[in-house]
């Protein structure tokens, strides 16, 4: 009988401690702002400003193409659980627009691209729509820092000074990266400053750092390309004696390989200058898994191939 009472007492105490432990865990979770983002680039801004005050979930991981991305049921659940939803906007995540509209009725849902001044946005020649790849102009992307800081402060006003301090530090880091990119690109001779990629994701980069860009496909990887497009690009490479092209981490290299083979048939050797991160960043935990690391990787890869 005594043994039974002792066992019951032990079980009761264990259940009590477990319940307390779970409540403590749940309490810690609630203390953090739950943020769900679409791309890694947006997630990185949040992490740098919010640090240990935020829990960040990014829907689109390494190698994922945001132009073609369609939300799963699991993604919808993550969006519903978030205190704050942040996405790039400017139609980058074109297949998720309806979802964002619905979510915005119940919670903070913000397109960080909307914080960038109109005069800094580039437009396409064909459709006159905004180019969504704004993170490739650091001066433009810095405007998203203020936007994220403000949204986090709305949810946690007691941490306003903390967010402000982190935002200023991150802004300074990006300004230094911007200067680094300019200095490195300037080491490439002017006639060699031509960046050829699978799709037209680098216009902001070209505009910011004085390098001509050419893409086989349009702004979105959803756009089609044909033999005429390949041949036209091949002819340009041959005529201008361009000797390096680049593949992208989030897009099949098939199209660029076709360009290389086409040039070879005209006795013009073109090499793959390396892999660039365009619509997605690198693996989490690596240098390229951060915005700054991804950007620096691209700069170094381009300079190494074109110098």
N, C-alpha and C positions, 0 to 999 in steps of 0.2 A: 504493500500500500504506500509506504514511504517512498519507495523507488518510483512508483507511478506519479506521485505528487511532485517529486524532484524533476522528473522528465517533463511534466506539464509546465512546471515553472521555467525550465530552460527553454522550452519551445516558445512560451509566451514572451520571454525576454528577447529571444532571437527575432521573433516577428516584429516586436516593438522597435528593435534596433534597425531591422531591414526597412521598416516603414519610414523611420526617421532618416535613414540614409537616402531612400528614394526621394523623400521630400526635399532633402538638401540638394540632391542632384537637380531635381526639377526647378528648385529655387535658383540655382546657379545658372541654369539654362535661361530662365526667364529674365535674369539680370542682363543677359546679352541681347543685343538687338539682332533679330533673325533677318538676314538679308539674302534674297535670292536674286542672282544676276543671270544674264544670258551668256555673255562672253567672258573669257578670262581677263581681257583687258579692263573691263568694267569692274570685275571682282578685285583686281589688283589695286585699283584706286580705293575701294572700300577698305581693304585690308590695311593699306598704308595709313589711312586716316582713323579708322575705328580701332585697329589693333585688337587688344584683348577685350574690348567692349562690344565686339560684334562676332557673330557666327555667320560665315559666308558660304553659300552654296552656289556654285556655277553650273548651269545646265549644260553648257557646251564645253567639252574638254579638248585636249590636244588633238589636232588633226580633224576637228569637226568643222564643216562648212556651214556658217550661219545663214547663207543665202538659201540653202536647201533644207535647213533644219525644220522638222515638224515635232511639236511637243508631244510627248508620250503621256499616258495616264499618270505615271510617276512624277513627271514634270509638273503637271497640274496640281498634284498633291503638294509638291514643294512650294509652288507659288502660293497656294492657299495657306500654307503654314507660315509664310513669311510676314514679318512686320513691315518690310519695305521691299519693293520690287524695282530693280534698276536694269535698264536695257540700253543698248546703243542708240536705237532709233534711226531716223533718216532712211527707213525702209531696209536696213541691213537684215533684220530678222523678219523679212516680208511675209512669211507664212504664219507668223504669230500675232499679227496686228489685231485680229479679232479678240484673241485671248487677252491682250493688254487692255483693250477697251472695256472688257467685262470686269477685269480685275480692278481697274481704276475706280469703279463705282463703290468699292468696299475698302480699299486700302491705298496707301501711298504707292503709286506706280509711275515711275519717272523715266523719260528718255533723256539720258545725260547729253546726247548730241544736241538737244534743243538749247542747251546753255551756251553753245558756241555762237558768237556773233555771225550774223548773216554774211558780212563782208569777208569772213575767213573761210566760208564754205565754197567748195568748187562745184560746178555743175557740169553735167554731161553735154556733149555737143549734139547728140541725137535727140534725147528726150527732155533735156533741160532740167532733169531731176537732180537733186543733190547727190553728190558722191558720198556714200556713207563711211568710207574708210578714213575717218577723221583722226584716228590715233597715230597716223603716220606724219602728222604735222604736230610736233610737240607743243609749239606755241598755242595751237588751237586746242589740243587735248588738255592743256593745263586748266582751261575754263571748266572742265568737268569736275575738277577738284573742289572748286567752290560749291558747285551744285550738290555733290555728295556730302560735303561738310554740312551744308544747310539742312539736308534731309535727315541726316543722323542727329543733328541738334534738335530738330523738331520732336524726335522720338525720345531723346535723352538730354534735355536742356541742362541738367546738372553737370554734364560732361562737355559743355560748350568750349571751355578753355582748352581742354584736352584735345578735342577734335581740331580746334584752330591751330594749336601748336604743331600737331602732326601734319596738318594740311600745308602749313608754311614750310616745314622741313621737306616734305615730298615735292613741293613745287620747286624748291631750290635744287633738289636732286635732279629733277627733270630739266631745269634750265642748264645745268652743267652738262647733262647728256646731250642737249641740243647743241651746245657749243662744241662738244666733242665730235658730233656728227658733221658739223660744218667744216671743222678743221680737217677731218679725215677725207671727206669727199673732195675737198680742194686739192688733195694730193694726186688726184686722178687728172690726167691731161683732159682738156676741154673736149677734144674730138673723141675721146674714149668714154665720156660720160653718157652712156646709153644703157638703160636698164630694160631688158627684155624678159617678160614673164608670161605665165599662162593666161592670167586674166588681169584686167586693168585695175589693180588694187593699190598701185603705188603713185598715183597722181599727186596726192598731197606731199609725199616724200620728194618727188621730183620738183614740185613747186617750191618747197621749203629749202632744198639744198642744191638747186641748180643742176639737176640731172634729167635728161630726156627719158621718158618712159614709153614703152610699147607693150601692149598686151594682146594676145591672140584673141581672147574673148573680151566681152564688154565688162562693165562694172560688176555684174552678177554672173556667177558660174552657171546660172540657170539659162543664160543665153547660149545660143548655138553657134558653132563655127564650122566652116566647110573647107573643102580643098582649095577654093579660091583665097580664103583667108590665110591658109598655111602658105600657099605659093606667094602671096603678096608680101608676107613677112619674110619669107626666104629671100625674095628678090631684094628687099631692103637690106638684109644682112649682107648679102653679096655685094651690092652696089656701094655700101658704106664701109665694107670691110670690118664688120662687127664680128668679134670672135668668141663672145661668151653670152650665154643665155642662162636663165635661172629657173629652177623648179620651185614649187611651193608645197609646204608641208600639209596643207589641207586640200590639195587638188591632185588628181592623178597626173603623173608626169608624161602620160601618153601623148598629149598634144605638143609638148615641147620636144619630145623625142622625134616626132614627125617633122618638126622644123629642122632639127639637127640633121636628120636623114635627107631632107630636101636640099639642104645646103651642100651636103656631101656629094649629091648627084651633080651639083654644079661645080665640083672640085673646090669647094670652099669649106674649110674645116671650122666648125663651131663646137666649142666644148661646153659642158654643163658647169657653170661657175660655182655652183653650190646650191644648197636648199635654203630658201628664205621662209620666214614665218610671215604669212600675210593675214588671213582671216582668223587664225588661231595661234595661241602661244605654244610653248614647249611643255614637256612633262612637268607636273607639279613636283617641287623639291629640287629642280634643276635651275641653273641661272636663267635659262631661256624660258622657264616657267613663270618669270616675272616680266612685267611690261618693260622695265629698263633693260633687263638682260636680253629679252627678245630683240629689242631695238638695237642694242649694241651688237648683237650677233649679226643682224642684217647688215649693219654698216660695215662691220669688219669683213664679212663675206663678200660684199659688193666691191669694196676697195681692193681686197686681195685678188679678186678675179679680173678687175678692170685696169689695175695699175700697170 
